[in-house]
């Protein structure tokens, strides 16, 4: 990993934190939407962290291979859940009275 990757991850974390603050302070979003957006942003941060772990243990001895596999598996496995969170947020279901 080079310095370019570290700079990109720092920018990514900063933008995610900024978006969390904007979501929390928004007056136009209801509670369900805020919760869904914050959960999606948290998932994106977790996936980014798993990517860093995958790259850190990539060149290490074979004893650390399982960490690489598990973090890579979880990273790719959690990625579709971000889309599902955003669909949950934008769902317009209303209860019938």
VOMAR-462139 format. One record per residue: residue in three letters; x, y negated, z of N, C-alpha, C, O in turn. Coordinates in steps of 0.02 Angstrom, whole numbers, plus 50000, padded with zeros to 5 digits. Atoms other than C-alpha are relative to their C-alpha. Example, Ala and Ser with C-alpha at 12.3 -4.5 7.8 and 13.67 -1.06 7.14 Angstrom:
! VOMAR-462139
   resn     nc1     nc2     nc3    cac1    cac2    cac3     cc1     cc2     cc3     oc1     oc2     oc3
    ALA   50045   50059   50000   50615   50225   50390   50045   49940   50000   50097   49941   50033
    SER   49958   50059   49997   50684   50053   50357   49961   49945   50037   49986   49890   50045
***
This chain:
! VOMAR-462139
   resn     nc1     nc2     nc3    cac1    cac2    cac3     cc1     cc2     cc3     oc1     oc2     oc3
    UNK   50042   50059   50000   50000   50000   50000   50044   49938   50000   50093   49934   50037
    UNK   49961   50061   50004   50065   49831   49955   49963   49942   50034   49907   49951   50059
    UNK   50029   50058   49968   50031   49657   50022   49935   49977   49969   49892   49949   50002
    UNK   50060   50020   50035   49899   49625   49890   49938   50035   50029   49886   50004   50038
    UNK   50056   49962   49971   49788   49762   49962   49982   49974   50069   49923   49969   50085
    UNK   50013   50026   49933   49806   49694   50138   49964   49933   49997   49918   49920   50036
    UNK   50033   50065   50008   49757   49519   50080   49927   50010   49979   49883   49975   50005
    UNK   50069   49987   50021   49603   49588   49992   49957   50026   50056   49899   50006   50062
    UNK   50039   49974   49944   49547   49684   50146   49986   49946   50051   49931   49944   50080
    UNK   50011   50055   49953   49570   49530   50256   49946   49953   49974   49904   49930   50013
    UNK   50052   50042   50030   49466   49426   50135   49932   50035   50005   49882   50003   50019
    UNK   50062   49961   49996   49335   49565   50131   49970   49997   50070   49910   49985   50077
    UNK   50024   50002   49930   49321   49570   50321   49975   49930   50018   49924   49923   50051
    UNK   50021   50069   49986   49311   49379   50331   49932   49986   49968   49888   49957   50000
    UNK   50063   50012   50035   49172   49372   50201   49943   50039   50033   49888   50013   50039
    UNK   50052   49961   49966   49076   49512   50288   49979   49967   50066   49919   49965   50081
    UNK   50017   50034   49937   49086   49421   50455   49961   49936   49986   49913   49921   50022
    UNK   50035   50061   50018   49031   49258   50372   49928   50015   49979   49882   49979   49997
    UNK   50067   49981   50021   48883   49346   50291   49958   50023   50059   49898   50011   50060
    UNK   50037   49980   49940   48835   49422   50459   49976   49939   50039   49919   49938   50063
    UNK   50020   50062   49966   48833   49248   50537   49943   49966   49963   49894   49944   49993
    UNK   50053   50031   50039   48729   49179   50394   49934   50039   50005   49880   50009   50009
    UNK   50060   49960   49993   48607   49324   50407   49968   49990   50068   49907   49984   50074
    UNK   50025   50008   49931   48591   49304   50595   49966   49931   50008   49916   49926   50044
    UNK   50028   50067   49993   48556   49116   50578   49944   49984   49952   49913   49930   49956
    UNK   50052   50013   50050   48434   49132   50433   49931   49997   50032   49913   50038   50073
    UNK   50068   50007   49975   48259   49072   50469   49949   50028   49951   49890   50035   49969
    UNK   50048   49975   50049   48181   49141   50310   49995   50076   49999   49950   50103   49967
    UNK   50003   49928   49997   48217   49324   50347   49963   50023   50063   49971   49994   50116
    UNK   50033   49973   49941   48106   49425   50461   50047   50048   50036   50103   50060   50013
    UNK   49957   49959   49958   48174   49541   50596   50022   50064   49964   50080   50085   49970
    UNK   49984   49939   50038   48167   49697   50484   50054   49986   49949   50101   50025   49941
    UNK   49950   50017   50051   48265   49610   50346   50068   49985   50031   50119   50007   50005
    UNK   49936   50015   49967   48397   49543   50465   50034   50064   50023   50095   50072   50013
    UNK   49972   49937   49975   48421   49715   50543   50028   50041   49942   50082   50070   49948
    UNK   49977   49962   50058   48435   49797   50371   50063   49971   49969   50109   50008   49951
    UNK   49940   50032   50028   48560   49670   50304   50060   50010   50045   50115   50025   50021
    UNK   49944   49991   49954   48667   49680   50460   50025   50072   50001   50085   50085   50005
    UNK   49980   49930   50002   48666   49870   50453   50038   50015   49935   50087   50051   49936
    UNK   49965   49990   50064   48715   49866   50268   50070   49969   50002   50118   49999   49977
    UNK   49935   50032   49995   48857   49745   50305   50047   50040   50046   50107   50045   50032
    UNK   49960   49957   49957   48916   49856   50447   50024   50063   49964   50080   50084   49973
    UNK   49980   49942   50039   48916   50006   50330   50056   49982   49951   50102   50022   49941
    UNK   49947   50021   50047   49020   49909   50203   50066   49993   50037   50118   50012   50012
    UNK   49939   50007   49960   49145   49866   50340   50028   50069   50019   50089   50079   50016
    UNK   49977   49932   49983   49153   50049   50395   50030   50035   49940   50081   50069   49947
    UNK   49974   49969   50060   49179   50108   50217   50068   49970   49982   50113   50006   49960
    UNK   49935   50032   50013   49319   49981   50195   50053   50026   50048   50110   50038   50028
    UNK   49953   49973   49951   49401   50042   50355   50020   50072   49982   50078   50090   49988
    UNK   49984   49931   50021   49389   50223   50295   50046   50001   49939   50088   50046   49933
    UNK   49955   50005   50058   49473   50170   50132   50071   49985   50023   50119   50013   49996
    UNK   49934   50016   49973   49617   50095   50230   50031   50061   50032   50090   50075   50022
    UNK   49974   49940   49968   49635   50254   50333   50021   50050   49947   50074   50082   49954
    UNK   49983   49953   50054   49634   50359   50174   50067   49983   49968   50108   50026   49955
    UNK   49937   50021   50032   49774   50257   50097   50059   50003   50047   50115   50016   50026
    UNK   49944   49997   49951   49877   50252   50258   50027   50070   50009   50087   50079   50015
    UNK   49978   49931   49989   49883   50441   50278   50013   50038   49936   50024   50099   49938
    UNK   49993   49966   50064   49901   50479   50093   50068   50031   49990   50072   50087   49965
    UNK   49933   49974   50012   50090   50503   50090   50031   50035   50060   50090   50052   50058
    UNK   49974   49969   49939   50109   50581   50263   50005   50076   49992   49979   50103   49943
    UNK   49994   49926   50005   50152   50765   50297   49932   50035   49999   49880   50006   50011
    UNK   50061   49961   50010   50026   50904   50270   49956   50005   50062   49896   50018   50056
    UNK   50041   49996   49939   49969   50903   50452   49947   49945   50002   49896   49953   50035
    UNK   50047   50056   50002   49881   50737   50418   49953   50003   49939   49914   49957   49928
    UNK   50041   49994   50061   49797   50799   50258   49925   50001   50017   49885   49973   49979
    UNK   50071   49996   49982   49633   50834   50349   49970   49931   50014   49911   49919   50000
    UNK   50024   50069   49988   49620   50651   50402   49984   49966   49934   49934   49931   49927
    UNK   50010   50028   50067   49638   50600   50220   49935   50026   49970   49896   49988   49943
    UNK   50059   49969   50030   49504   50722   50164   49936   49976   50035   49887   49959   50002
    UNK   50061   50020   49963   49379   50678   50303   49983   49927   49988   49925   49910   49976
    UNK   50015   50071   50011   49397   50489   50282   49978   49986   49928   49935   49944   49917
    UNK   50021   50008   50070   49384   50502   50093   49930   50027   49990   49889   49995   49956
    UNK   50067   49971   50005   49232   50616   50107   49948   49955   50031   49895   49943   50001
    UNK   50048   50045   49967   49145   50500   50231   49992   49935   49962   49936   49909   49956
    UNK   50004   50062   50039   49187   50346   50127   49954   50007   49940   49911   49965   49928
    UNK   50042   49989   50059   49110   50417   49969   49930   50022   50020   49882   50009   49984
    UNK   50066   49977   49978   48967   50496   50067   49957   49944   50027   49896   49946   50019
    UNK   50038   50056   49971   48916   50334   50153   49983   49946   49949   49939   49905   49961
    UNK   50011   50053   50049   48922   50226   49997   49928   49996   49975   49901   49940   49972
    UNK   50070   50007   50021   48746   50270   49934   49953   49974   50054   49900   49947   50039
    UNK   50044   50024   49947   48674   50228   50104   49995   49924   50002   49947   49897   50028
    UNK   50004   50073   50005   48715   50044   50074   49942   49981   49955   49904   49935   49971
    UNK   50056   50014   50046   48595   50045   49927   49933   50015   50032   49885   49978   50024
    UNK   50062   49982   49967   48463   50133   50030   49981   49948   50052   49922   49933   50061
    UNK   50014   50053   49951   48479   50000   50166   49971   49939   49966   49924   49908   49991
    UNK   50024   50059   50036   48455   49862   50040   49930   50011   49971   49891   49964   49968
    UNK   50068   49985   50023   48302   49949   49966   49952   49995   50058   49896   49969   50050
    UNK   50041   50005   49940   48232   49963   50143   49986   49927   50016   49930   49909   50036
    UNK   50008   50071   49984   48260   49776   50167   49952   49967   49951   49911   49926   49972
    UNK   50039   50034   50051   48178   49726   50004   49932   50032   49988   49894   50009   49945
    UNK   50064   49966   50007   48028   49844   50023   49944   49953   50024   49950   49922   50077
    UNK   50054   50046   49985   47865   49746   50023   49937   50036   50026   49882   50011   50017
    UNK   50058   49964   49975   47753   49876   50106   49965   49960   50055   49998   49931   50098
    UNK   50040   50032   49948   47615   49802   50209   49949   50049   50026   49928   50094   49990
    UNK   50050   49957   49971   47494   49887   50326   49930   49977   49980   49916   49918   49978
    UNK   50070   50016   50015   47312   49897   50276   49961   49993   50065   49971   50031   50112
    UNK   50040   50011   49940   47190   49830   50403   49933   50034   49994   49892   50030   50040
***
